[in-house]
Amino acid sequence: MSLFHLDNRNRSDKHKKIYAYCEIAYTIVDVSAAVLFVIGSVLFFREETTYVGTWLFLIGSILFGLRPTIKLYREYFYLRLGDYEDITHQ
């Protein structure tokens, strides 16, 4: 099993379930970050709301940082299902 290979998601029903949950989490994080960035951008138009806009940008940035974390989480749980001997032979 190669890490981050597209075929890993179809190796078993458990792999499919992990993939589905991670895709849902990834999409939720993506949409949330985008919404926070848009709202934060609008708040930058007025000086009195810039502080809140800055916080929304920070939270959106953190969410964008979660995106690769979700993929690592998914690959970790694929490995826990077994068949990881050939990872070192890539």
HTML snippet that shows the backbone in 3Dmol.js (N, CA, C, O; Angstrom):
<script src="https://3Dmol.org/build/3Dmol-min.js"></script>
<div id="view" style="width:600px;height:400px;position:relative"></div>
<script>
const pdb = `
ATOM      1  N   MET A   1       0.854  -1.187   0.000  1.00  0.00           N
ATOM      2  CA  MET A   1       0.000   0.000   0.000  1.00  0.00           C
ATOM      3  C   MET A   1       0.884   1.227   0.000  1.00  0.00           C
ATOM      4  O   MET A   1       1.733   1.380   0.878  1.00  0.00           O
ATOM      5  N   SER A   2       0.698   2.102  -0.968  1.00  0.00           N
ATOM      6  CA  SER A   2       1.422   3.362  -1.035  1.00  0.00           C
ATOM      7  C   SER A   2       0.623   4.438  -0.318  1.00  0.00           C
ATOM      8  O   SER A   2      -0.603   4.491  -0.416  1.00  0.00           O
ATOM      9  N   LEU A   3       1.325   5.281   0.394  1.00  0.00           N
ATOM     10  CA  LEU A   3       0.644   6.390   1.053  1.00  0.00           C
ATOM     11  C   LEU A   3       0.078   7.352   0.020  1.00  0.00           C
ATOM     12  O   LEU A   3       0.699   7.592  -1.016  1.00  0.00           O
ATOM     13  N   PHE A   4      -1.077   7.892   0.292  1.00  0.00           N
ATOM     14  CA  PHE A   4      -1.749   8.901  -0.526  1.00  0.00           C
ATOM     15  C   PHE A   4      -2.067   8.423  -1.939  1.00  0.00           C
ATOM     16  O   PHE A   4      -2.166   9.237  -2.857  1.00  0.00           O
ATOM     17  N   HIS A   5      -2.226   7.121  -2.122  1.00  0.00           N
ATOM     18  CA  HIS A   5      -2.595   6.576  -3.424  1.00  0.00           C
ATOM     19  C   HIS A   5      -4.117   6.526  -3.518  1.00  0.00           C
ATOM     20  O   HIS A   5      -4.788   6.093  -2.582  1.00  0.00           O
ATOM     21  N   LEU A   6      -4.653   6.968  -4.646  1.00  0.00           N
ATOM     22  CA  LEU A   6      -6.109   7.049  -4.803  1.00  0.00           C
ATOM     23  C   LEU A   6      -6.809   5.703  -4.664  1.00  0.00           C
ATOM     24  O   LEU A   6      -7.955   5.647  -4.218  1.00  0.00           O
ATOM     25  N   ASP A   7      -6.143   4.630  -5.034  1.00  0.00           N
ATOM     26  CA  ASP A   7      -6.772   3.312  -4.957  1.00  0.00           C
ATOM     27  C   ASP A   7      -6.952   2.816  -3.523  1.00  0.00           C
ATOM     28  O   ASP A   7      -7.707   1.872  -3.292  1.00  0.00           O
ATOM     29  N   ASN A   8      -6.279   3.429  -2.565  1.00  0.00           N
ATOM     30  CA  ASN A   8      -6.395   2.999  -1.166  1.00  0.00           C
ATOM     31  C   ASN A   8      -7.829   3.098  -0.651  1.00  0.00           C
ATOM     32  O   ASN A   8      -8.243   2.298   0.188  1.00  0.00           O
ATOM     33  N   ARG A   9      -8.575   4.059  -1.141  1.00  0.00           N
ATOM     34  CA  ARG A   9      -9.940   4.253  -0.642  1.00  0.00           C
ATOM     35  C   ARG A   9     -10.870   3.099  -1.002  1.00  0.00           C
ATOM     36  O   ARG A   9     -11.931   2.951  -0.398  1.00  0.00           O
ATOM     37  N   ASN A  10     -10.486   2.287  -1.973  1.00  0.00           N
ATOM     38  CA  ASN A  10     -11.336   1.178  -2.419  1.00  0.00           C
ATOM     39  C   ASN A  10     -10.829  -0.192  -1.982  1.00  0.00           C
ATOM     40  O   ASN A  10     -11.319  -1.209  -2.473  1.00  0.00           O
ATOM     41  N   ARG A  11      -9.874  -0.241  -1.085  1.00  0.00           N
ATOM     42  CA  ARG A  11      -9.270  -1.515  -0.690  1.00  0.00           C
ATOM     43  C   ARG A  11     -10.232  -2.404   0.091  1.00  0.00           C
ATOM     44  O   ARG A  11     -10.155  -3.629  -0.007  1.00  0.00           O
ATOM     45  N   SER A  12     -11.127  -1.812   0.856  1.00  0.00           N
ATOM     46  CA  SER A  12     -12.110  -2.583   1.630  1.00  0.00           C
ATOM     47  C   SER A  12     -13.263  -1.663   1.998  1.00  0.00           C
ATOM     48  O   SER A  12     -13.216  -0.459   1.748  1.00  0.00           O
ATOM     49  N   ASP A  13     -14.293  -2.239   2.592  1.00  0.00           N
ATOM     50  CA  ASP A  13     -15.414  -1.417   3.047  1.00  0.00           C
ATOM     51  C   ASP A  13     -14.984  -0.458   4.154  1.00  0.00           C
ATOM     52  O   ASP A  13     -15.482   0.665   4.238  1.00  0.00           O
ATOM     53  N   LYS A  14     -14.051  -0.907   5.009  1.00  0.00           N
ATOM     54  CA  LYS A  14     -13.546  -0.026   6.070  1.00  0.00           C
ATOM     55  C   LYS A  14     -12.778   1.158   5.473  1.00  0.00           C
ATOM     56  O   LYS A  14     -12.893   2.284   5.957  1.00  0.00           O
ATOM     57  N   HIS A  15     -12.002   0.901   4.433  1.00  0.00           N
ATOM     58  CA  HIS A  15     -11.286   1.980   3.757  1.00  0.00           C
ATOM     59  C   HIS A  15     -12.276   2.984   3.160  1.00  0.00           C
ATOM     60  O   HIS A  15     -12.073   4.195   3.238  1.00  0.00           O
ATOM     61  N   LYS A  16     -13.336   2.465   2.571  1.00  0.00           N
ATOM     62  CA  LYS A  16     -14.351   3.345   1.976  1.00  0.00           C
ATOM     63  C   LYS A  16     -15.022   4.206   3.038  1.00  0.00           C
ATOM     64  O   LYS A  16     -15.294   5.386   2.812  1.00  0.00           O
ATOM     65  N   LYS A  17     -15.286   3.613   4.186  1.00  0.00           N
ATOM     66  CA  LYS A  17     -15.923   4.353   5.280  1.00  0.00           C
ATOM     67  C   LYS A  17     -14.996   5.451   5.800  1.00  0.00           C
ATOM     68  O   LYS A  17     -15.435   6.582   6.011  1.00  0.00           O
ATOM     69  N   ILE A  18     -13.726   5.131   6.006  1.00  0.00           N
ATOM     70  CA  ILE A  18     -12.752   6.135   6.458  1.00  0.00           C
ATOM     71  C   ILE A  18     -12.662   7.259   5.436  1.00  0.00           C
ATOM     72  O   ILE A  18     -12.665   8.436   5.795  1.00  0.00           O
ATOM     73  N   TYR A  19     -12.581   6.891   4.165  1.00  0.00           N
ATOM     74  CA  TYR A  19     -12.490   7.892   3.105  1.00  0.00           C
ATOM     75  C   TYR A  19     -13.714   8.811   3.119  1.00  0.00           C
ATOM     76  O   TYR A  19     -13.579  10.030   3.007  1.00  0.00           O
ATOM     77  N   ALA A  20     -14.886   8.236   3.253  1.00  0.00           N
ATOM     78  CA  ALA A  20     -16.117   9.032   3.247  1.00  0.00           C
ATOM     79  C   ALA A  20     -16.148  10.013   4.422  1.00  0.00           C
ATOM     80  O   ALA A  20     -16.467  11.188   4.239  1.00  0.00           O
ATOM     81  N   TYR A  21     -15.820   9.538   5.622  1.00  0.00           N
ATOM     82  CA  TYR A  21     -15.816  10.421   6.791  1.00  0.00           C
ATOM     83  C   TYR A  21     -14.792  11.548   6.638  1.00  0.00           C
ATOM     84  O   TYR A  21     -15.062  12.696   6.989  1.00  0.00           O
ATOM     85  N   CYS A  22     -13.634  11.211   6.120  1.00  0.00           N
ATOM     86  CA  CYS A  22     -12.597  12.235   5.947  1.00  0.00           C
ATOM     87  C   CYS A  22     -12.984  13.242   4.867  1.00  0.00           C
ATOM     88  O   CYS A  22     -12.686  14.430   4.993  1.00  0.00           O
ATOM     89  N   GLU A  23     -13.634  12.783   3.824  1.00  0.00           N
ATOM     90  CA  GLU A  23     -14.091  13.713   2.783  1.00  0.00           C
ATOM     91  C   GLU A  23     -15.140  14.676   3.333  1.00  0.00           C
ATOM     92  O   GLU A  23     -15.132  15.862   3.005  1.00  0.00           O
ATOM     93  N   ILE A  24     -16.043  14.164   4.169  1.00  0.00           N
ATOM     94  CA  ILE A  24     -17.044  15.036   4.798  1.00  0.00           C
ATOM     95  C   ILE A  24     -16.353  16.063   5.681  1.00  0.00           C
ATOM     96  O   ILE A  24     -16.669  17.251   5.612  1.00  0.00           O
ATOM     97  N   ALA A  25     -15.406  15.616   6.518  1.00  0.00           N
ATOM     98  CA  ALA A  25     -14.676  16.540   7.395  1.00  0.00           C
ATOM     99  C   ALA A  25     -13.903  17.562   6.568  1.00  0.00           C
ATOM    100  O   ALA A  25     -13.909  18.750   6.891  1.00  0.00           O
ATOM    101  N   TYR A  26     -13.244  17.116   5.515  1.00  0.00           N
ATOM    102  CA  TYR A  26     -12.466  18.001   4.649  1.00  0.00           C
ATOM    103  C   TYR A  26     -13.357  19.067   4.028  1.00  0.00           C
ATOM    104  O   TYR A  26     -12.986  20.240   3.980  1.00  0.00           O
ATOM    105  N   THR A  27     -14.524  18.666   3.556  1.00  0.00           N
ATOM    106  CA  THR A  27     -15.453  19.605   2.929  1.00  0.00           C
ATOM    107  C   THR A  27     -15.996  20.602   3.942  1.00  0.00           C
ATOM    108  O   THR A  27     -16.107  21.791   3.642  1.00  0.00           O
ATOM    109  N   ILE A  28     -16.336  20.133   5.134  1.00  0.00           N
ATOM    110  CA  ILE A  28     -16.831  21.032   6.176  1.00  0.00           C
ATOM    111  C   ILE A  28     -15.766  22.065   6.538  1.00  0.00           C
ATOM    112  O   ILE A  28     -16.067  23.251   6.669  1.00  0.00           O
ATOM    113  N   VAL A  29     -14.530  21.618   6.698  1.00  0.00           N
ATOM    114  CA  VAL A  29     -13.430  22.528   7.019  1.00  0.00           C
ATOM    115  C   VAL A  29     -13.223  23.524   5.874  1.00  0.00           C
ATOM    116  O   VAL A  29     -13.051  24.719   6.115  1.00  0.00           O
ATOM    117  N   ASP A  30     -13.239  23.044   4.653  1.00  0.00           N
ATOM    118  CA  ASP A  30     -13.053  23.905   3.482  1.00  0.00           C
ATOM    119  C   ASP A  30     -14.117  24.996   3.394  1.00  0.00           C
ATOM    120  O   ASP A  30     -13.803  26.175   3.225  1.00  0.00           O
ATOM    121  N   VAL A  31     -15.365  24.590   3.511  1.00  0.00           N
ATOM    122  CA  VAL A  31     -16.477  25.545   3.417  1.00  0.00           C
ATOM    123  C   VAL A  31     -16.429  26.531   4.590  1.00  0.00           C
ATOM    124  O   VAL A  31     -16.629  27.730   4.399  1.00  0.00           O
ATOM    125  N   SER A  32     -16.169  26.036   5.783  1.00  0.00           N
ATOM    126  CA  SER A  32     -16.101  26.914   6.957  1.00  0.00           C
ATOM    127  C   SER A  32     -14.997  27.950   6.808  1.00  0.00           C
ATOM    128  O   SER A  32     -15.203  29.129   7.098  1.00  0.00           O
ATOM    129  N   ALA A  33     -13.830  27.515   6.360  1.00  0.00           N
ATOM    130  CA  ALA A  33     -12.718  28.451   6.178  1.00  0.00           C
ATOM    131  C   ALA A  33     -13.063  29.497   5.124  1.00  0.00           C
ATOM    132  O   ALA A  33     -12.785  30.681   5.310  1.00  0.00           O
ATOM    133  N   ALA A  34     -13.660  29.069   4.032  1.00  0.00           N
ATOM    134  CA  ALA A  34     -14.021  30.005   2.973  1.00  0.00           C
ATOM    135  C   ALA A  34     -15.048  31.028   3.463  1.00  0.00           C
ATOM    136  O   ALA A  34     -14.931  32.218   3.171  1.00  0.00           O
ATOM    137  N   VAL A  35     -16.042  30.567   4.200  1.00  0.00           N
ATOM    138  CA  VAL A  35     -17.069  31.473   4.730  1.00  0.00           C
ATOM    139  C   VAL A  35     -16.440  32.486   5.688  1.00  0.00           C
ATOM    140  O   VAL A  35     -16.754  33.675   5.627  1.00  0.00           O
ATOM    141  N   LEU A  36     -15.558  32.023   6.566  1.00  0.00           N
ATOM    142  CA  LEU A  36     -14.897  32.932   7.501  1.00  0.00           C
ATOM    143  C   LEU A  36     -14.038  33.956   6.771  1.00  0.00           C
ATOM    144  O   LEU A  36     -13.988  35.117   7.176  1.00  0.00           O
ATOM    145  N   PHE A  37     -13.374  33.552   5.717  1.00  0.00           N
ATOM    146  CA  PHE A  37     -12.573  34.497   4.947  1.00  0.00           C
ATOM    147  C   PHE A  37     -13.446  35.529   4.242  1.00  0.00           C
ATOM    148  O   PHE A  37     -13.089  36.707   4.197  1.00  0.00           O
ATOM    149  N   VAL A  38     -14.566  35.114   3.701  1.00  0.00           N
ATOM    150  CA  VAL A  38     -15.467  36.064   3.028  1.00  0.00           C
ATOM    151  C   VAL A  38     -16.044  37.051   4.044  1.00  0.00           C
ATOM    152  O   VAL A  38     -16.039  38.259   3.808  1.00  0.00           O
ATOM    153  N   ILE A  39     -16.536  36.545   5.160  1.00  0.00           N
ATOM    154  CA  ILE A  39     -17.086  37.436   6.190  1.00  0.00           C
ATOM    155  C   ILE A  39     -15.990  38.357   6.720  1.00  0.00           C
ATOM    156  O   ILE A  39     -16.216  39.554   6.899  1.00  0.00           O
ATOM    157  N   GLY A  40     -14.799  37.799   6.973  1.00  0.00           N
ATOM    158  CA  GLY A  40     -13.682  38.615   7.433  1.00  0.00           C
ATOM    159  C   GLY A  40     -13.336  39.708   6.436  1.00  0.00           C
ATOM    160  O   GLY A  40     -13.030  40.833   6.830  1.00  0.00           O
ATOM    161  N   SER A  41     -13.380  39.388   5.149  1.00  0.00           N
ATOM    162  CA  SER A  41     -13.096  40.386   4.117  1.00  0.00           C
ATOM    163  C   SER A  41     -14.107  41.513   4.147  1.00  0.00           C
ATOM    164  O   SER A  41     -13.738  42.682   4.037  1.00  0.00           O
ATOM    165  N   VAL A  42     -15.369  41.179   4.295  1.00  0.00           N
ATOM    166  CA  VAL A  42     -16.417  42.200   4.362  1.00  0.00           C
ATOM    167  C   VAL A  42     -16.215  43.082   5.594  1.00  0.00           C
ATOM    168  O   VAL A  42     -16.400  44.297   5.531  1.00  0.00           O
ATOM    169  N   LEU A  43     -15.839  42.467   6.709  1.00  0.00           N
ATOM    170  CA  LEU A  43     -15.635  43.235   7.937  1.00  0.00           C
ATOM    171  C   LEU A  43     -14.454  44.198   7.839  1.00  0.00           C
ATOM    172  O   LEU A  43     -14.383  45.157   8.607  1.00  0.00           O
ATOM    173  N   PHE A  44     -13.538  43.966   6.922  1.00  0.00           N
ATOM    174  CA  PHE A  44     -12.409  44.879   6.742  1.00  0.00           C
ATOM    175  C   PHE A  44     -12.813  46.191   6.065  1.00  0.00           C
ATOM    176  O   PHE A  44     -12.025  47.136   6.054  1.00  0.00           O
ATOM    177  N   PHE A  45     -14.003  46.267   5.510  1.00  0.00           N
ATOM    178  CA  PHE A  45     -14.441  47.506   4.867  1.00  0.00           C
ATOM    179  C   PHE A  45     -14.723  48.625   5.872  1.00  0.00           C
ATOM    180  O   PHE A  45     -14.674  49.805   5.524  1.00  0.00           O
ATOM    181  N   ARG A  46     -15.016  48.252   7.101  1.00  0.00           N
ATOM    182  CA  ARG A  46     -15.293  49.262   8.140  1.00  0.00           C
ATOM    183  C   ARG A  46     -14.229  49.151   9.221  1.00  0.00           C
ATOM    184  O   ARG A  46     -13.906  48.055   9.680  1.00  0.00           O
ATOM    185  N   GLU A  47     -13.700  50.274   9.615  1.00  0.00           N
ATOM    186  CA  GLU A  47     -12.625  50.281  10.601  1.00  0.00           C
ATOM    187  C   GLU A  47     -13.052  49.696  11.939  1.00  0.00           C
ATOM    188  O   GLU A  47     -12.256  49.032  12.604  1.00  0.00           O
ATOM    189  N   GLU A  48     -14.286  49.930  12.339  1.00  0.00           N
ATOM    190  CA  GLU A  48     -14.745  49.433  13.641  1.00  0.00           C
ATOM    191  C   GLU A  48     -14.970  47.912  13.676  1.00  0.00           C
ATOM    192  O   GLU A  48     -15.120  47.343  14.757  1.00  0.00           O
ATOM    193  N   THR A  49     -14.996  47.261  12.537  1.00  0.00           N
ATOM    194  CA  THR A  49     -15.162  45.802  12.525  1.00  0.00           C
ATOM    195  C   THR A  49     -13.889  45.063  12.088  1.00  0.00           C
ATOM    196  O   THR A  49     -13.907  43.845  11.915  1.00  0.00           O
ATOM    197  N   THR A  50     -12.799  45.794  11.912  1.00  0.00           N
ATOM    198  CA  THR A  50     -11.544  45.194  11.473  1.00  0.00           C
ATOM    199  C   THR A  50     -11.016  44.160  12.474  1.00  0.00           C
ATOM    200  O   THR A  50     -10.472  43.131  12.076  1.00  0.00           O
ATOM    201  N   TYR A  51     -11.177  44.435  13.768  1.00  0.00           N
ATOM    202  CA  TYR A  51     -10.689  43.516  14.801  1.00  0.00           C
ATOM    203  C   TYR A  51     -11.367  42.148  14.678  1.00  0.00           C
ATOM    204  O   TYR A  51     -10.700  41.114  14.712  1.00  0.00           O
ATOM    205  N   VAL A  52     -12.674  42.150  14.538  1.00  0.00           N
ATOM    206  CA  VAL A  52     -13.409  40.885  14.386  1.00  0.00           C
ATOM    207  C   VAL A  52     -13.012  40.207  13.075  1.00  0.00           C
ATOM    208  O   VAL A  52     -12.848  38.988  13.027  1.00  0.00           O
ATOM    209  N   GLY A  53     -12.859  40.995  12.020  1.00  0.00           N
ATOM    210  CA  GLY A  53     -12.436  40.445  10.733  1.00  0.00           C
ATOM    211  C   GLY A  53     -11.081  39.768  10.816  1.00  0.00           C
ATOM    212  O   GLY A  53     -10.855  38.735  10.187  1.00  0.00           O
ATOM    213  N   THR A  54     -10.175  40.356  11.597  1.00  0.00           N
ATOM    214  CA  THR A  54      -8.853  39.759  11.782  1.00  0.00           C
ATOM    215  C   THR A  54      -8.963  38.407  12.470  1.00  0.00           C
ATOM    216  O   THR A  54      -8.282  37.458  12.081  1.00  0.00           O
ATOM    217  N   TRP A  55      -9.802  38.307  13.476  1.00  0.00           N
ATOM    218  CA  TRP A  55     -10.001  37.027  14.170  1.00  0.00           C
ATOM    219  C   TRP A  55     -10.600  35.979  13.239  1.00  0.00           C
ATOM    220  O   TRP A  55     -10.221  34.809  13.289  1.00  0.00           O
ATOM    221  N   LEU A  56     -11.530  36.396  12.393  1.00  0.00           N
ATOM    222  CA  LEU A  56     -12.123  35.447  11.450  1.00  0.00           C
ATOM    223  C   LEU A  56     -11.076  34.953  10.443  1.00  0.00           C
ATOM    224  O   LEU A  56     -11.080  33.784  10.056  1.00  0.00           O
ATOM    225  N   PHE A  57     -10.179  35.858  10.024  1.00  0.00           N
ATOM    226  CA  PHE A  57      -9.090  35.437   9.146  1.00  0.00           C
ATOM    227  C   PHE A  57      -8.192  34.424   9.852  1.00  0.00           C
ATOM    228  O   PHE A  57      -7.788  33.428   9.252  1.00  0.00           O
ATOM    229  N   LEU A  58      -7.884  34.672  11.103  1.00  0.00           N
ATOM    230  CA  LEU A  58      -7.031  33.752  11.855  1.00  0.00           C
ATOM    231  C   LEU A  58      -7.684  32.375  11.983  1.00  0.00           C
ATOM    232  O   LEU A  58      -7.040  31.351  11.754  1.00  0.00           O
ATOM    233  N   ILE A  59      -8.957  32.358  12.348  1.00  0.00           N
ATOM    234  CA  ILE A  59      -9.665  31.079  12.482  1.00  0.00           C
ATOM    235  C   ILE A  59      -9.747  30.371  11.133  1.00  0.00           C
ATOM    236  O   ILE A  59      -9.568  29.155  11.061  1.00  0.00           O
ATOM    237  N   GLY A  60     -10.018  31.125  10.054  1.00  0.00           N
ATOM    238  CA  GLY A  60     -10.040  30.542   8.713  1.00  0.00           C
ATOM    239  C   GLY A  60      -8.692  29.955   8.334  1.00  0.00           C
ATOM    240  O   GLY A  60      -8.630  28.893   7.716  1.00  0.00           O
ATOM    241  N   SER A  61      -7.614  30.634   8.697  1.00  0.00           N
ATOM    242  CA  SER A  61      -6.265  30.125   8.412  1.00  0.00           C
ATOM    243  C   SER A  61      -5.999  28.830   9.160  1.00  0.00           C
ATOM    244  O   SER A  61      -5.416  27.895   8.610  1.00  0.00           O
ATOM    245  N   ILE A  62      -6.421  28.777  10.402  1.00  0.00           N
ATOM    246  CA  ILE A  62      -6.260  27.544  11.187  1.00  0.00           C
ATOM    247  C   ILE A  62      -7.036  26.400  10.536  1.00  0.00           C
ATOM    248  O   ILE A  62      -6.544  25.275  10.455  1.00  0.00           O
ATOM    249  N   LEU A  63      -8.245  26.694  10.077  1.00  0.00           N
ATOM    250  CA  LEU A  63      -9.041  25.660   9.404  1.00  0.00           C
ATOM    251  C   LEU A  63      -8.355  25.181   8.129  1.00  0.00           C
ATOM    252  O   LEU A  63      -8.356  23.986   7.837  1.00  0.00           O
ATOM    253  N   PHE A  64      -7.769  26.105   7.369  1.00  0.00           N
ATOM    254  CA  PHE A  64      -7.037  25.687   6.174  1.00  0.00           C
ATOM    255  C   PHE A  64      -5.846  24.820   6.548  1.00  0.00           C
ATOM    256  O   PHE A  64      -5.450  23.948   5.775  1.00  0.00           O
ATOM    257  N   GLY A  65      -5.271  25.045   7.719  1.00  0.00           N
ATOM    258  CA  GLY A  65      -4.192  24.189   8.208  1.00  0.00           C
ATOM    259  C   GLY A  65      -4.662  22.800   8.588  1.00  0.00           C
ATOM    260  O   GLY A  65      -3.874  21.855   8.593  1.00  0.00           O
ATOM    261  N   LEU A  66      -5.934  22.671   8.906  1.00  0.00           N
ATOM    262  CA  LEU A  66      -6.494  21.358   9.242  1.00  0.00           C
ATOM    263  C   LEU A  66      -6.655  20.454   8.018  1.00  0.00           C
ATOM    264  O   LEU A  66      -6.712  19.231   8.148  1.00  0.00           O
ATOM    265  N   ARG A  67      -6.726  21.052   6.846  1.00  0.00           N
ATOM    266  CA  ARG A  67      -6.951  20.263   5.636  1.00  0.00           C
ATOM    267  C   ARG A  67      -5.907  19.164   5.457  1.00  0.00           C
ATOM    268  O   ARG A  67      -6.284  18.002   5.302  1.00  0.00           O
ATOM    269  N   PRO A  68      -4.604  19.482   5.473  1.00  0.00           N
ATOM    270  CA  PRO A  68      -3.637  18.382   5.329  1.00  0.00           C
ATOM    271  C   PRO A  68      -3.638  17.449   6.538  1.00  0.00           C
ATOM    272  O   PRO A  68      -3.291  16.274   6.418  1.00  0.00           O
ATOM    273  N   THR A  69      -4.026  17.966   7.693  1.00  0.00           N
ATOM    274  CA  THR A  69      -4.102  17.130   8.896  1.00  0.00           C
ATOM    275  C   THR A  69      -5.153  16.042   8.715  1.00  0.00           C
ATOM    276  O   THR A  69      -4.952  14.909   9.151  1.00  0.00           O
ATOM    277  N   ILE A  70      -6.255  16.373   8.084  1.00  0.00           N
ATOM    278  CA  ILE A  70      -7.310  15.388   7.820  1.00  0.00           C
ATOM    279  C   ILE A  70      -6.790  14.293   6.892  1.00  0.00           C
ATOM    280  O   ILE A  70      -7.087  13.115   7.089  1.00  0.00           O
ATOM    281  N   LYS A  71      -6.017  14.681   5.884  1.00  0.00           N
ATOM    282  CA  LYS A  71      -5.463  13.675   4.971  1.00  0.00           C
ATOM    283  C   LYS A  71      -4.469  12.766   5.686  1.00  0.00           C
ATOM    284  O   LYS A  71      -4.441  11.560   5.439  1.00  0.00           O
ATOM    285  N   LEU A  72      -3.652  13.340   6.571  1.00  0.00           N
ATOM    286  CA  LEU A  72      -2.726  12.515   7.349  1.00  0.00           C
ATOM    287  C   LEU A  72      -3.484  11.566   8.271  1.00  0.00           C
ATOM    288  O   LEU A  72      -3.104  10.405   8.423  1.00  0.00           O
ATOM    289  N   TYR A  73      -4.540  12.054   8.877  1.00  0.00           N
ATOM    290  CA  TYR A  73      -5.402  11.244   9.740  1.00  0.00           C
ATOM    291  C   TYR A  73      -5.950  10.054   8.957  1.00  0.00           C
ATOM    292  O   TYR A  73      -5.938   8.919   9.433  1.00  0.00           O
ATOM    293  N   ARG A  74      -6.432  10.339   7.743  1.00  0.00           N
ATOM    294  CA  ARG A  74      -6.989   9.279   6.892  1.00  0.00           C
ATOM    295  C   ARG A  74      -5.934   8.227   6.582  1.00  0.00           C
ATOM    296  O   ARG A  74      -6.201   7.032   6.712  1.00  0.00           O
ATOM    297  N   GLU A  75      -4.757   8.641   6.182  1.00  0.00           N
ATOM    298  CA  GLU A  75      -3.698   7.695   5.849  1.00  0.00           C
ATOM    299  C   GLU A  75      -3.263   6.895   7.070  1.00  0.00           C
ATOM    300  O   GLU A  75      -2.956   5.707   6.959  1.00  0.00           O
ATOM    301  N   TYR A  76      -3.234   7.534   8.225  1.00  0.00           N
ATOM    302  CA  TYR A  76      -2.887   6.838   9.465  1.00  0.00           C
ATOM    303  C   TYR A  76      -3.879   5.705   9.732  1.00  0.00           C
ATOM    304  O   TYR A  76      -3.479   4.596  10.088  1.00  0.00           O
ATOM    305  N   PHE A  77      -5.157   5.983   9.563  1.00  0.00           N
ATOM    306  CA  PHE A  77      -6.156   4.941   9.821  1.00  0.00           C
ATOM    307  C   PHE A  77      -6.163   3.871   8.732  1.00  0.00           C
ATOM    308  O   PHE A  77      -6.518   2.724   9.005  1.00  0.00           O
ATOM    309  N   TYR A  78      -5.781   4.218   7.515  1.00  0.00           N
ATOM    310  CA  TYR A  78      -5.582   3.185   6.499  1.00  0.00           C
ATOM    311  C   TYR A  78      -4.476   2.237   6.953  1.00  0.00           C
ATOM    312  O   TYR A  78      -4.607   1.017   6.843  1.00  0.00           O
ATOM    313  N   LEU A  79      -3.387   2.810   7.465  1.00  0.00           N
ATOM    314  CA  LEU A  79      -2.272   1.981   7.931  1.00  0.00           C
ATOM    315  C   LEU A  79      -2.678   1.080   9.087  1.00  0.00           C
ATOM    316  O   LEU A  79      -2.217  -0.058   9.178  1.00  0.00           O
ATOM    317  N   ARG A  80      -3.524   1.572   9.957  1.00  0.00           N
ATOM    318  CA  ARG A  80      -3.975   0.766  11.096  1.00  0.00           C
ATOM    319  C   ARG A  80      -4.786  -0.438  10.660  1.00  0.00           C
ATOM    320  O   ARG A  80      -4.911  -1.409  11.406  1.00  0.00           O
ATOM    321  N   LEU A  81      -5.341  -0.380   9.446  1.00  0.00           N
ATOM    322  CA  LEU A  81      -6.100  -1.521   8.928  1.00  0.00           C
ATOM    323  C   LEU A  81      -5.177  -2.633   8.448  1.00  0.00           C
ATOM    324  O   LEU A  81      -5.633  -3.742   8.168  1.00  0.00           O
ATOM    325  N   GLY A  82      -3.889  -2.345   8.353  1.00  0.00           N
ATOM    326  CA  GLY A  82      -2.927  -3.365   7.949  1.00  0.00           C
ATOM    327  C   GLY A  82      -2.388  -3.139   6.561  1.00  0.00           C
ATOM    328  O   GLY A  82      -2.666  -2.118   5.931  1.00  0.00           O
ATOM    329  N   ASP A  83      -1.597  -4.118   6.073  1.00  0.00           N
ATOM    330  CA  ASP A  83      -1.003  -4.083   4.746  1.00  0.00           C
ATOM    331  C   ASP A  83      -0.104  -2.858   4.564  1.00  0.00           C
ATOM    332  O   ASP A  83      -0.267  -2.083   3.621  1.00  0.00           O
ATOM    333  N   TYR A  84       0.834  -2.704   5.474  1.00  0.00           N
ATOM    334  CA  TYR A  84       1.728  -1.551   5.400  1.00  0.00           C
ATOM    335  C   TYR A  84       3.187  -1.951   5.193  1.00  0.00           C
ATOM    336  O   TYR A  84       4.072  -1.102   5.291  1.00  0.00           O
ATOM    337  N   GLU A  85       3.450  -3.209   4.913  1.00  0.00           N
ATOM    338  CA  GLU A  85       4.822  -3.677   4.743  1.00  0.00           C
ATOM    339  C   GLU A  85       5.517  -3.031   3.557  1.00  0.00           C
ATOM    340  O   GLU A  85       6.721  -2.780   3.612  1.00  0.00           O
ATOM    341  N   ASP A  86       4.782  -2.757   2.484  1.00  0.00           N
ATOM    342  CA  ASP A  86       5.427  -2.247   1.274  1.00  0.00           C
ATOM    343  C   ASP A  86       5.576  -0.724   1.255  1.00  0.00           C
ATOM    344  O   ASP A  86       6.060  -0.182   0.261  1.00  0.00           O
ATOM    345  N   ILE A  87       5.186  -0.030   2.293  1.00  0.00           N
ATOM    346  CA  ILE A  87       5.329   1.425   2.315  1.00  0.00           C
ATOM    347  C   ILE A  87       6.809   1.815   2.248  1.00  0.00           C
ATOM    348  O   ILE A  87       7.163   2.798   1.597  1.00  0.00           O
ATOM    349  N   THR A  88       7.645   1.071   2.899  1.00  0.00           N
ATOM    350  CA  THR A  88       9.070   1.403   2.925  1.00  0.00           C
ATOM    351  C   THR A  88       9.761   1.073   1.613  1.00  0.00           C
ATOM    352  O   THR A  88      10.924   1.430   1.427  1.00  0.00           O
ATOM    353  N   HIS A  89       9.073   0.403   0.703  1.00  0.00           N
ATOM    354  CA  HIS A  89       9.687   0.003  -0.573  1.00  0.00           C
ATOM    355  C   HIS A  89       9.185   0.839  -1.744  1.00  0.00           C
ATOM    356  O   HIS A  89       9.146   0.355  -2.875  1.00  0.00           O
ATOM    357  N   GLN A  90       8.808   2.058  -1.493  1.00  0.00           N
ATOM    358  CA  GLN A  90       8.281   2.905  -2.573  1.00  0.00           C
ATOM    359  C   GLN A  90       9.365   3.407  -3.469  1.00  0.00           C
ATOM    360  O   GLN A  90       9.090   4.133  -4.424  1.00  0.00           O
TER     361      GLN A  90
END
`;
const viewer = $3Dmol.createViewer("view");
viewer.addModel(pdb, "pdb");
viewer.setStyle({}, {cartoon: {color: "spectrum"}});
viewer.zoomTo();
viewer.render();
</script>
